[in-house]
Each structure stands twice: as C-alpha cells, then as structure tokens.
Amino acid sequence: MTMLVLVLAIACAFRGLWSPCGLSMLSTITPLGERARGHSYAWSMSWYLVGATAGGACLGACLSAGAAAVALVGSHQGPGYVVTAVAVVLCLAGDARLGGLRLPDRPRQVNERWLDRFRPWVYSSGYGWQIGTGIATYVMTDAIYALIVASVVTLTPVAAFAVGTVFGIVRGACLLAGASVSTPASLRVLHARVARIAPWSVAAPTGAQVAILLYLSAATGQPAVVAGCAIASGALALGVLRQARTEASMSLAAR
C-alpha cells in the first residue's frame, strides 16, 4: 500500500504543474525571466526546490501526525481500508463532476508582487513552499484529498512523512521543465506543449487511484468485490478523463 500511495503522491505533484500557480511559475522562474530581473536562474531554481521540499515536509509532518494518532487507535487495515476506498471513490466522482459534485479546489494564487519586493531566495523559496504543501494554492485534482486520507489511515507515521516530502520534491522539480527557456519564442513553445498534454496529466492520478481501489478490493479476497470495484473504478476513470478533455477544449477555445 505504501508504494501505491507514493505513486499517487508523485502523480498528484505532476498534475499540479497545470495549476494557474504552476503555469505562472513556469513563466516566471526561467532563465529568461531571471535574466530579465538580473538574477541567476540556477540560484532561484535551487531555492525554489528547497522551498518546495520544505513545503512537502510540512505536509508530510501533518500526515505523519495524523497517522500516529490513528496508530494509537489500532490496526491500519480493515476500517482504514474502507475509509480509503470511500475517499478514493468520492475523489474520482469529484474529478468527473459526477452529479455536479465538486470538492474544494482552493482557488488561491501566489503573490506575484514578491518578485519586485524581495530577493530571489525569498520569493523563490516562498513560492516553492506554498506549492510544495499541495493545498495552499490551486488543487488541480481531487486525488490530493485521497492521498491525504490514505496516508493518514493506512500508512505508518514514517511512511506518511516520506510521502508528503516526496510530493514536495516532485512538485518543485516539475518546474525544471522550463530550464531551457531562454527566449520568448521558446517560452511560447513550452506552454503550447504543456497545454497539449494537459488532459493526459489527469490520467496519472486517476490511474493511481484506480490501482489503489483494485488493491483494496483484492484485500477482501472476494472475487465479486474485485469485479464490482474494477467496473465502478473504470467507469469513474472514464468520466474523469472525459471531463478533463472537455475542460481542456473549453480552455483552448477561450484563448
């Protein structure tokens, strides 16, 4: 279960690149942007990674504390697996907008005024920390909530901390996609590529959640439960991907 939750964390971090904050950072902390401000890209990017890792560690600390509290109650299995399965189904339904369901998406942008007010290490690490926590800014997939629940009710405190920290590291490392942006033209090309694969970025957390559901259903040892779970999770996953394509089409049409 730990590996599946870790994969989910990586998938959620990857999906975060398409948030308004992620895209903003992809335009801001680049060789082009830092050169225009008279700063070193390597220096700013390093601090961004430090901040994102720290943010992930803060998330991990909260998850670890929750896991420790659950551990005082008893076993991680049984009820914990049921709670996780319910959370995953709810999150998949939310991403699919099933029945109009929408979980909180935390529509908060980082403060771009920091670029003019603070030194590079301050704004870079500050931006990184906020994005690394996973829930301080835009939530691009409801799978982040499934990640939180699964970490708290099924993992050990150490594993939960590791999951949160890895999330922050990967979330920060995603910004390295802009490391080759040195001209306005290359920036436009990068964003065009990112926009084209946006729907596919949803597939990663969706697939990870389906894998978790199948694992949990297999733990029951009941073939009927596994079959029912496979059908239900497959239908929800298709709904999520369909919704992602619809939203991507609407976004491109609005440009």
CORKA-V612030 format. One record per residue. RES is the residue in one small letter. PHI is phi in degrees with one decimal (none if undefined). OMEGA is omega in whole degrees, 0 to 359 (NA if undefined). Layout:
# CORKA-V612030
RES/PHI/OMEGA
RES/PHI/OMEGA
This chain:
# CORKA-V612030
m/none/181
t/-59.1/181
m/-65.9/179
l/-65.2/179
v/-66.8/178
l/-64.4/177
v/-61.8/178
l/-62.6/179
a/-62.8/179
i/-64.5/180
a/-64.4/179
c/-64.6/179
a/-64.1/178
f/-61.9/181
r/-62.7/182
g/-62.7/179
l/-60.1/183
w/-87.9/176
s/-73.7/176
p/-54.9/178
c/-67.9/181
g/-62.4/179
l/-67.2/177
s/-64.2/178
m/-64.6/181
l/-68.2/176
s/-97.3/188
t/-93.1/182
i/-93.3/178
t/-136.1/175
p/-55.7/179
l/-64.7/183
g/-66.0/181
e/-68.5/177
r/-64.5/179
a/-65.2/178
r/-91.0/179
g/77.3/182
h/-117.5/178
s/-90.6/179
y/-62.7/181
a/-59.5/180
w/-65.7/181
s/-64.9/181
m/-65.3/178
s/-62.2/179
w/-69.6/176
y/-63.1/179
l/-64.9/177
v/-62.2/180
g/-63.6/180
a/-64.2/177
t/-64.4/178
a/-64.2/177
g/-63.1/177
g/-64.1/178
a/-65.6/176
c/-65.3/175
l/-60.6/180
g/-62.0/179
a/-64.2/178
c/-66.6/178
l/-63.5/181
s/-63.7/179
a/-63.5/178
g/-65.0/179
a/-64.7/179
a/-65.4/179
a/-65.7/178
v/-65.6/181
a/-62.0/179
l/-69.4/181
v/-78.7/181
g/161.6/185
s/-65.6/177
h/-78.5/184
q/-88.1/180
g/67.4/181
p/-56.9/179
g/-62.8/178
y/-67.0/179
v/-64.1/180
v/-61.4/180
t/-64.2/180
a/-60.9/179
v/-63.3/181
a/-64.1/180
v/-64.7/179
v/-60.6/179
l/-62.7/181
c/-69.8/176
l/-63.6/178
a/-63.8/178
g/-66.6/179
d/-67.2/178
a/-83.3/184
r/57.2/182
l/-65.1/181
g/64.0/181
g/79.3/181
l/-68.0/177
r/-142.1/176
l/-85.1/182
p/-55.5/180
d/-106.4/174
r/48.9/184
p/-73.0/180
r/-127.3/180
q/-100.2/175
v/-69.3/183
n/-82.4/183
e/-71.6/179
r/-67.7/178
w/-58.1/182
l/-59.3/182
d/-94.6/187
r/-98.3/189
f/-122.0/176
r/-70.0/182
p/-55.6/183
w/-68.5/180
v/-76.3/183
y/-69.4/180
s/-67.2/180
s/-68.8/179
g/-66.4/175
y/-62.2/181
g/-60.3/181
w/-62.0/182
q/-61.5/181
i/-72.0/181
g/-68.1/179
t/-72.4/177
g/88.8/185
i/-129.3/180
a/-81.3/178
t/-128.4/184
y/-52.2/174
v/-99.5/187
m/-90.2/176
t/-148.3/179
d/-66.8/179
a/-59.7/178
i/-62.7/178
y/-72.7/175
a/-63.9/178
l/-60.9/181
i/-63.1/181
v/-63.6/182
a/-61.3/181
s/-65.5/183
v/-71.7/189
v/-97.4/182
t/-124.0/184
l/-105.1/173
t/-76.7/179
p/-56.5/180
v/-66.0/180
a/-64.5/180
a/-62.8/178
f/-64.1/180
a/-62.8/180
v/-60.6/179
g/-62.7/181
t/-66.3/178
v/-61.8/177
f/-55.2/181
g/-63.5/180
i/-62.0/181
v/-65.8/180
r/-60.5/178
g/-71.1/182
a/-65.5/179
c/-58.4/182
l/-69.3/178
l/-65.0/176
a/-59.9/181
g/-96.4/184
a/-64.4/182
s/-98.0/182
v/-78.3/181
s/-122.6/179
t/-138.1/176
p/-56.6/180
a/-64.7/180
s/-67.5/177
l/-67.9/178
r/-64.4/179
v/-62.9/180
l/-60.6/182
h/-68.0/177
a/-65.2/178
r/-66.3/180
v/-62.3/180
a/-63.7/182
r/-66.1/183
i/-98.4/181
a/-54.0/180
p/-59.8/182
w/-73.0/179
s/-67.0/178
v/-75.3/184
a/-64.0/184
a/-64.2/178
p/-65.9/178
t/-65.4/179
g/-62.4/179
a/-64.2/178
q/-69.1/177
v/-62.5/179
a/-61.3/178
i/-65.2/178
l/-62.4/179
l/-66.0/178
y/-63.5/181
l/-66.0/179
s/-68.4/179
a/-65.8/180
a/-66.3/179
t/-75.8/181
g/74.1/181
q/-110.9/181
p/-55.6/180
a/-64.5/179
v/-66.5/179
v/-62.5/180
a/-63.3/180
g/-63.3/179
c/-66.3/180
a/-63.0/180
i/-66.5/182
a/-65.4/181
s/-66.9/177
g/-63.5/179
a/-65.0/179
l/-65.7/180
a/-62.3/177
l/-62.3/178
g/-64.2/178
v/-63.9/181
l/-66.1/178
r/-64.6/179
q/-64.7/179
a/-63.4/179
r/-64.5/179
t/-64.2/181
e/-66.7/178
a/-64.9/179
s/-64.3/178
m/-65.0/180
s/-66.0/180
l/-67.0/180
a/-67.9/182
a/-77.8/182
r/-79.2/NA
